[in-house]
Amino acid sequence: MVHMKFCPYCGNSLITKTIDAVERMACSSAACEYVFWDNPTPVVAAVVVHEDKVVLVRNQGWPEKFFGLVSGFLEKNESPEDAILREIKEELCLEGEIAGMIGIYSFFKMNQLLLVYHVRAKGKIILNHELAEAKSVDPADIKPWPIGTGPAVADWLKSQGLSL
């Protein structure tokens, strides 16, 4: 949900305007052409396989039983592949190698576009400050969740010949 009230260019109020048949927030000044497009944010994520198990993580502040994939935002001038390998190094202290792309998924609830990879990793898991916990799970024991990166996990499991 957008919380902007004023144009970042001229300071006038933002109002709802229909642009390209979609309601968008735009500057109220006829002299200013600012439109808040509210485009999805690209996010990278990975099914990290370490010692033949999938590493699932729980971020700080998440409920105790809520685990997901390592994920993060791209930085300026960074490729998605470099971004996910950086996230794995930062969050788990593991060296990763991309085994392939799983797919691209819309996560409408968070207004994100997920670029999800299969990454083989090695090293000793050391959690950084962003993570509360990590667990290694046998791929056959993973139950995909219905939103976010869950559909990518389901697709990866199918690609590995594992039934859901």
ZIVEN-V205218 format. One record per residue. N is the residue number from 1. NEAR is the number of other ideal C-beta (glycine too) atoms within 12 Angstrom. D_CENTER is the distance of its C-alpha to the mean C-alpha in Angstrom with 2 decimals. Layout:
N&NEAR&D_CENTER + N&NEAR&D_CENTER
This chain:
1&9&17.64 + 2&17&19.28 + 3&9&21.60 + 4&22&23.16 + 5&16&26.91 + 6&21&28.32 + 7&22&28.00 + 8&16&26.59 + 9&18&29.23 + 10&17&32.43 + 11&15&31.91 + 12&21&33.12 + 13&18&31.64 + 14&27&28.83 + 15&23&29.92 + 16&18&28.64 + 17&23&29.71 + 18&12&29.40 + 19&18&28.15 + 20&10&27.79 + 21&7&28.39 + 22&15&25.37 + 23&16&25.82 + 24&21&24.24 + 25&27&25.00 + 26&31&27.39 + 27&27&30.04 + 28&22&33.31 + 29&18&35.43 + 30&12&36.95 + 31&11&37.08 + 32&20&33.32 + 33&16&30.88 + 34&26&27.59 + 35&26&25.08 + 36&26&21.76 + 37&17&19.84 + 38&21&16.66 + 39&13&14.62 + 40&19&10.95 + 41&19&8.62 + 42&27&7.00 + 43&32&3.59 + 44&41&4.73 + 45&43&5.24 + 46&47&8.92 + 47&48&11.82 + 48&49&13.89 + 49&34&17.57 + 50&31&19.93 + 51&18&23.61 + 52&16&23.16 + 53&21&20.81 + 54&37&17.09 + 55&38&15.68 + 56&40&13.81 + 57&37&13.01 + 58&23&13.73 + 59&25&12.62 + 60&16&15.62 + 61&12&16.56 + 62&17&15.09 + 63&12&17.99 + 64&12&19.81 + 65&12&19.12 + 66&19&15.39 + 67&30&13.51 + 68&39&10.19 + 69&45&8.59 + 70&44&8.20 + 71&41&4.88 + 72&36&5.35 + 73&24&6.63 + 74&25&9.33 + 75&16&12.76 + 76&8&15.82 + 77&7&17.51 + 78&18&14.90 + 79&18&14.12 + 80&29&10.80 + 81&24&12.89 + 82&21&14.12 + 83&31&10.85 + 84&44&9.64 + 85&30&13.29 + 86&28&13.53 + 87&37&10.78 + 88&43&12.70 + 89&26&15.89 + 90&25&15.15 + 91&38&13.87 + 92&36&16.15 + 93&24&18.74 + 94&33&18.61 + 95&20&19.42 + 96&33&17.33 + 97&22&18.38 + 98&27&16.39 + 99&21&18.20 + 100&21&16.63 + 101&25&13.90 + 102&35&13.21 + 103&23&12.15 + 104&22&10.37 + 105&34&9.48 + 106&22&9.90 + 107&28&8.55 + 108&13&11.64 + 109&14&11.91 + 110&20&9.30 + 111&17&10.22 + 112&27&6.96 + 113&23&7.20 + 114&40&5.03 + 115&35&7.14 + 116&42&7.93 + 117&41&10.90 + 118&32&13.76 + 119&39&14.83 + 120&25&18.24 + 121&35&18.69 + 122&20&21.90 + 123&18&23.30 + 124&13&23.60 + 125&27&20.66 + 126&15&20.90 + 127&23&18.39 + 128&22&17.69 + 129&11&17.99 + 130&21&14.36 + 131&30&14.88 + 132&22&17.63 + 133&24&17.97 + 134&31&17.10 + 135&25&18.90 + 136&23&19.81 + 137&27&20.34 + 138&18&22.48 + 139&30&20.58 + 140&15&23.36 + 141&16&22.65 + 142&31&19.00 + 143&19&18.76 + 144&31&15.65 + 145&20&14.50 + 146&15&14.80 + 147&20&11.58 + 148&28&7.79 + 149&41&7.44 + 150&29&11.21 + 151&26&12.56 + 152&38&11.16 + 153&39&12.88 + 154&27&15.89 + 155&25&16.08 + 156&34&15.97 + 157&27&18.65 + 158&19&20.74 + 159&20&20.58 + 160&23&21.96 + 161&10&24.73 + 162&21&23.74 + 163&12&24.58 + 164&21&22.59
